[in-house]
Amino acid sequence: MCPTRRFREVFQDIFVWAVVTLADALAPSSEYVAVEILESGPNLPSNSREVREAYRKKKFEEEQKASERRLIQKEREAEIQAAAEKKKQDLERLQRLRDHNILRKEKERIARLAAMAA
């Protein structure tokens, strides 16, 4: 193997390691750029492909977990809203019942007073 070719392979391995390390250290937008850089690299050795695939798999799993968390949060919010609506309806029903009972007792009191006056 030619020394220049070996140097290029070693350099590419170091380059991939540096890009992945920087991607882990920087913001998510930089990670996307790092993936683009890795994918555009010419003649990357198989180890680099494995690193890229592992990186993609890791990101996919993280996105799946995040989407599951968002879905669970939406379900919880829907349950909370449903419970609040049910509580509101129960309070309205109880208020109507109280108002009805007050009117009924007032009518009974008036009827008793009318019976005593008669």
Protein Blocks (a to p, Z undefined) as FASTA:
>chain_A
ZZklmmmmmmmmmmmmmmmmmmmmmcfklmmmmmmmmmmpghiafklmmmmmmmmmmmmm
mmmmmmmmmmmmmmmmmmmmmmmmmmmmmmmmmmmmmmmmmmmmmmmmmmmmmmmmZZ
